[in-house]
Amino acid sequence: MNTHDRTVGTPPVARVATARGEVGVLDIGSGPAVLLLHALALSAELWRPLATRAAQETGLRFLALDAPGHGVSPWDGRPFTVEDMAEDALSVLDALGIQRAGLAGLSMGGTTATALAGAHPTRIAALALLDTTACYGHTRVSDWEQRATRAVELDRAEQLPFQVDRWFSARTLEERPEEVRRVSSIFLRTPSPAHAAACRALGAADTRHLLPAITAPTTIIVGSEDYATPPAMAEELHVGISGSRLHVLDGARHLSVVDDPRCWPLAVEHLRASLEKGASNDEGSGGT
């Protein structure tokens, strides 16, 4: 992996060699590790300002991953699944020698996070699910096939208004246009074929059967105006994951981690506190 100092300046998104191939990873900070999984058609760059600030404030190490064909992660052009993306994330932990980590997933990244935390519960010490779902419903295959088709038939710029309307509230559009432009530029750089493949992965995804297997302390956050993964989907996660907590942010839309200033601090505090508690419990159980 690139040896750029993770704590100073702006580290690049580097390709990490894993048992499953190379994965793009933005590595910021030092301390207990937290994986960050991005939303559809975006990349690890979405997390850069959020992770940079949180690493300075918390002493956590943030590892933001690129999905196949997104950011700098290579992709062979073949279909992939949410389960594939979960195994890619696990392979990054293995490659970096990290046994247990926190995990935050946004939208597509959250669906992937449920697959990872449910299939490998001993590897995830804390979980934050942001504007996401375990399943998009009984029409999901046809719905997402339509979106996959649009992803390759329309120019990237033509697709952007639909995305921006779902991502951001009117307040963010008015008060933080530079952040809207930053996120939009990530979308515009994402190759349309990879976007389409990710759409099909979401259409095929159903991780509801894994929710009872999730043992990590879990917080679920959703915007009240999230039309992509509405509060009812978050409620289903809440019911399915024992002991989880649900927060509905009034007025926030789908990218609440960017759209609403309450979201990211709420997620980070949960991850930090859960990781600290887990470390304390590990130390307390090791002596005799």
Secondary structure, 3 states (H helix, E strand, C coil): CCCCCCCCCCCCEEEEEECCEEEEEEEECCCCEEEEECCCCCCHHHHHHHHHHHHHHHCCEEEEECCCCCCCCCCCCCCCCHHHHHHHHHHHHHHCCCCCEEEEEECHHHHHHHHHHHHCHHHEEEEEEECCCCECCCCHHHHHHHHHHHHHHCCHHHHHHHHHHHHCCHHHHHHCHHHHHHHHHHHHHCCHHHHHHHHHHHHHCECHHHHHHCCCCEEEEEECCCCCCCHHHHHHHHHHCCCCEEEEECCCCCCHHHHCCCHHHHHHHHHHHHHHHHHHHHHHCCCC
